[in-house]
Amino acid sequence: MRASPRHVVWAAALLAAAAAGVILQGRVAPDDRLGVRLTLPDRVGAYTGADVLFCQNPQCSESFVVAAYTGGACTVCGGPLDTMSVGEKRVLPAGTRVVRKRYTRADGPPVTASIVLSGSEHRSIHRPQQCLPAQGYAIEGSRVLDVPRDGRPPLRVMVLELRRRTAGEGGAPPLYAYAYWFAGPGEETPYHLVRLFRTARDRIVHGRAPRWAYVSAGTARRAGSDAYLERLAGFVAALYPYVRAPAP
């Protein structure tokens, strides 16, 4: 597939920005302003949330859903618990922050929401397309979904259609949908390249290194049905006011 002129321009701009960023590295100051609140609400519309925790013993790595994290240990092996999995801690730089909740309601499948906030190293934030295959998912498709917001333009989120590589109960691989967007100080985008460009712009033009986050929401889907899109759009619309950072 040939690259479009627009993609060539983007790539050239990013290369130029990266080169300039290397030259100006010593004059870039940390920017601690955030585009999100690093917290998830206990309720989102009709959904009730519970914390997701992970055992830190690599030989166990059990996960738990608890009403509220107040400490404690893994009930399987006695290992310590944390909001990040062992695998996430292994690949994400120090200083990365993760919060995650599983939301359920009386009808319909649950939704798992998370926020990943970068530390001083910007490798914390990456395209989910990089890590999902390593977690056992095949990506079957993607699309941008417009989520309505009161008094503002729609929030654009990227939705990935996923399939587990291993069969579930009944013999068929489970299907999922994973929606996400990147949030920086005062701006949001569903596109990884746009985030990289804006990060380079802030470093070069403004001499500051912003901390970006990405917010995600995942749920089950059925083959041949787009009902999950309406479910995700409704959930994200209800979640957004809780996680959006207040205006400076």
C-alpha positions as CSV (number, residue, x, y, z in Angstrom):
1,M,0.0,0.0,0.0
2,R,1.5,3.4,-1.0
3,A,1.7,6.1,1.6
4,S,-0.6,9.1,1.0
5,P,0.9,12.6,0.6
6,R,-0.7,13.5,4.0
7,H,1.1,10.6,5.7
8,V,4.4,11.6,4.1
9,V,3.9,15.2,5.4
10,W,3.1,13.9,8.9
11,A,6.2,11.6,8.9
12,A,8.5,14.5,7.7
13,A,7.1,16.8,10.4
14,L,7.6,14.2,13.1
15,L,11.2,13.5,12.0
16,A,12.0,17.2,12.0
17,A,10.3,17.7,15.4
18,A,12.2,14.7,16.8
19,A,15.5,16.1,15.5
20,A,14.9,19.5,17.0
21,G,13.7,17.9,20.2
22,V,17.1,16.2,20.5
23,I,18.9,19.5,20.0
24,L,16.7,21.3,22.6
25,Q,16.5,18.5,25.1
26,G,18.4,20.4,27.7
27,R,16.0,23.3,27.6
28,V,12.8,21.4,28.1
29,A,11.0,21.8,31.5
30,P,8.6,19.2,32.9
31,D,4.9,20.2,32.6
32,D,2.8,18.8,35.5
33,R,-0.5,20.0,34.1
34,L,-2.8,17.0,33.4
35,G,-5.6,16.4,30.9
36,V,-7.4,14.0,33.2
37,R,-8.2,13.4,36.8
38,L,-6.4,10.2,37.9
39,T,-9.5,8.7,39.4
40,L,-12.5,6.7,38.3
41,P,-15.9,7.2,39.8
42,D,-17.8,4.5,41.8
43,R,-20.8,4.9,39.5
44,V,-21.1,5.7,35.8
45,G,-24.8,6.1,34.8
46,A,-26.4,2.8,35.6
47,Y,-23.1,1.1,36.1
48,T,-21.5,0.3,39.5
49,G,-17.7,0.2,39.6
50,A,-15.2,-1.9,41.6
51,D,-11.4,-1.7,41.6
52,V,-9.3,-4.2,39.7
53,L,-6.2,-5.4,41.5
54,F,-3.4,-7.8,40.5
55,C,-1.2,-10.1,42.5
56,Q,2.5,-9.1,42.3
57,N,3.8,-12.7,42.6
58,P,4.9,-13.6,39.0
59,Q,4.1,-17.2,39.7
60,C,0.5,-16.3,40.6
61,S,-0.6,-13.1,38.8
62,E,-4.2,-13.5,39.9
63,S,-6.5,-10.6,39.4
64,F,-9.3,-9.5,41.7
65,V,-12.3,-7.2,41.6
66,V,-13.0,-5.6,44.9
67,A,-15.4,-2.9,46.0
68,A,-12.6,-0.7,47.3
69,Y,-8.9,-1.3,47.7
70,T,-7.9,-0.9,51.4
71,G,-4.7,-3.0,51.3
72,G,-4.5,-6.8,51.9
73,A,-2.9,-9.7,50.1
74,C,-3.7,-12.2,47.4
75,T,-6.1,-14.8,48.6
76,V,-4.5,-17.4,46.4
77,C,-0.8,-17.1,47.3
78,G,-0.6,-14.3,49.9
79,G,1.4,-12.0,47.6
80,P,1.0,-8.2,47.6
81,L,-1.7,-6.6,45.5
82,D,-1.4,-3.5,43.2
83,T,-3.4,-1.6,40.6
84,M,-0.8,-2.6,37.9
85,S,-0.2,-6.1,36.7
86,V,3.2,-7.7,36.9
87,G,3.5,-7.5,33.1
88,E,2.6,-3.8,33.1
89,K,5.2,-3.0,35.7
90,R,7.7,-5.0,33.6
91,V,7.2,-2.9,30.5
92,L,6.1,0.5,31.7
93,P,8.7,3.0,33.0
94,A,8.9,4.0,36.7
95,G,6.5,6.8,37.5
96,T,3.6,5.5,35.3
97,R,0.3,5.6,37.1
98,V,-2.6,3.3,36.3
99,V,-6.2,3.2,37.7
100,R,-8.7,0.6,36.6
101,K,-12.3,-0.3,37.5
102,R,-14.8,-2.9,36.3
103,Y,-18.3,-1.6,35.8
104,T,-21.4,-3.8,35.9
105,R,-25.1,-3.2,35.6
106,A,-28.3,-5.2,35.9
107,D,-28.4,-5.9,32.1
108,G,-25.7,-6.2,29.5
109,P,-22.0,-7.1,29.7
110,P,-19.6,-5.3,32.0
111,V,-17.2,-2.5,30.9
112,T,-13.6,-2.2,32.2
113,A,-12.3,1.3,32.3
114,S,-8.7,2.4,32.9
115,I,-6.5,5.5,32.9
116,V,-2.8,5.3,32.2
117,L,-0.8,8.5,33.0
118,S,2.8,9.0,31.9
119,G,5.6,9.6,34.2
120,S,8.8,11.6,33.4
121,E,9.5,9.1,30.6
122,H,6.9,9.3,27.8
123,R,7.3,5.6,26.9
124,S,4.5,5.1,29.4
125,I,2.0,6.2,26.7
126,H,1.8,4.1,23.6
127,R,-0.6,2.8,21.1
128,P,-2.7,-0.1,22.5
129,Q,-2.0,-1.8,19.2
130,Q,1.5,-2.4,20.5
131,C,0.6,-4.3,23.7
132,L,-2.8,-5.9,23.0
133,P,-1.3,-8.6,20.7
134,A,1.2,-9.5,23.4
135,Q,-1.8,-10.0,25.8
136,G,-3.3,-12.6,23.5
137,Y,-5.6,-10.5,21.3
138,A,-5.9,-10.3,17.6
139,I,-7.0,-6.9,16.2
140,E,-9.7,-7.5,13.5
141,G,-10.6,-3.9,12.7
142,S,-10.7,-0.3,14.0
143,R,-12.8,2.8,13.6
144,V,-13.2,6.3,15.1
145,L,-16.4,6.8,17.1
146,D,-17.9,10.2,17.8
147,V,-19.2,10.5,21.4
148,P,-21.7,13.3,22.0
149,R,-20.8,15.9,24.7
150,D,-23.1,18.6,26.2
151,G,-22.2,22.0,24.7
152,R,-19.0,20.8,23.0
153,P,-18.0,19.1,19.8
154,P,-18.1,15.2,20.0
155,L,-15.2,13.4,21.7
156,R,-13.5,11.3,19.1
157,V,-12.4,7.9,20.4
158,M,-10.6,5.0,18.6
159,V,-12.4,1.6,18.8
160,L,-10.5,-1.6,18.2
161,E,-12.4,-4.8,17.4
162,L,-10.6,-7.6,19.2
163,R,-10.6,-11.4,19.3
164,R,-9.0,-13.6,21.8
165,R,-6.5,-16.0,20.3
166,T,-7.6,-18.8,22.6
167,A,-11.1,-20.3,22.7
168,G,-13.4,-19.5,25.6
169,E,-16.3,-21.4,27.0
170,G,-18.2,-23.1,24.2
171,G,-15.2,-23.3,22.0
172,A,-15.3,-20.0,20.2
173,P,-12.7,-17.2,20.8
174,P,-14.3,-14.4,22.8
175,L,-14.8,-11.1,21.0
176,Y,-14.2,-7.7,22.6
177,A,-14.2,-4.0,21.7
178,Y,-11.7,-1.5,23.1
179,A,-12.2,2.2,23.0
180,Y,-9.5,4.8,23.9
181,W,-8.4,8.4,23.5
182,F,-5.3,10.3,24.4
183,A,-5.6,13.3,26.8
184,G,-3.0,16.1,27.3
185,P,-3.3,19.4,29.0
186,G,-6.3,21.1,27.3
187,E,-6.5,18.7,24.3
188,E,-7.6,15.2,23.3
189,T,-7.1,13.0,20.2
190,P,-7.8,9.4,19.2
191,Y,-4.6,9.4,17.0
192,H,-1.2,8.4,18.3
193,L,0.6,10.4,15.6
194,V,-1.3,13.5,16.5
195,R,-0.2,13.0,20.2
196,L,3.4,12.6,19.1
197,F,3.3,15.7,17.0
198,R,1.7,17.8,19.7
199,T,4.2,16.5,22.2
200,A,7.1,17.6,19.9
201,R,5.4,21.0,19.3
202,D,5.2,21.7,23.0
203,R,8.8,20.6,23.6
204,I,10.2,22.7,20.7
205,V,7.9,25.8,20.7
206,H,7.0,26.1,24.4
207,G,10.0,24.3,26.0
208,R,7.9,22.1,28.1
209,A,7.3,18.3,28.3
210,P,3.5,17.6,28.8
211,R,2.3,14.6,30.7
212,W,-0.2,12.7,28.5
213,A,-2.7,10.0,29.5
214,Y,-4.9,7.6,27.7
215,V,-8.3,6.6,28.9
216,S,-9.9,3.3,27.7
217,A,-13.1,1.4,28.0
218,G,-13.5,-2.3,26.9
219,T,-16.5,-4.5,26.7
220,A,-17.6,-7.7,25.0
221,R,-19.1,-7.7,21.5
222,R,-21.0,-10.1,19.2
223,A,-20.0,-11.1,15.7
224,G,-22.2,-9.4,13.1
225,S,-23.6,-6.9,15.6
226,D,-22.7,-3.2,16.2
227,A,-24.7,-2.9,19.4
228,Y,-21.4,-2.6,21.3
229,L,-20.8,0.8,19.7
230,E,-23.9,2.3,21.2
231,R,-23.0,0.7,24.6
232,L,-19.4,2.2,24.5
233,A,-20.6,5.6,23.3
234,G,-23.1,5.8,26.2
235,F,-20.6,4.7,28.7
236,V,-17.8,7.0,27.6
237,A,-20.3,9.9,27.4
238,A,-21.3,9.3,31.0
239,L,-17.7,8.7,32.2
240,Y,-16.1,11.7,30.4
241,P,-17.3,14.5,32.9
242,Y,-15.7,12.5,35.8
243,V,-12.3,12.1,34.2
244,R,-11.9,15.4,32.4
245,A,-9.4,17.7,34.1
246,P,-10.9,21.0,35.3
247,A,-10.2,24.0,33.1
248,P,-7.0,25.8,34.2
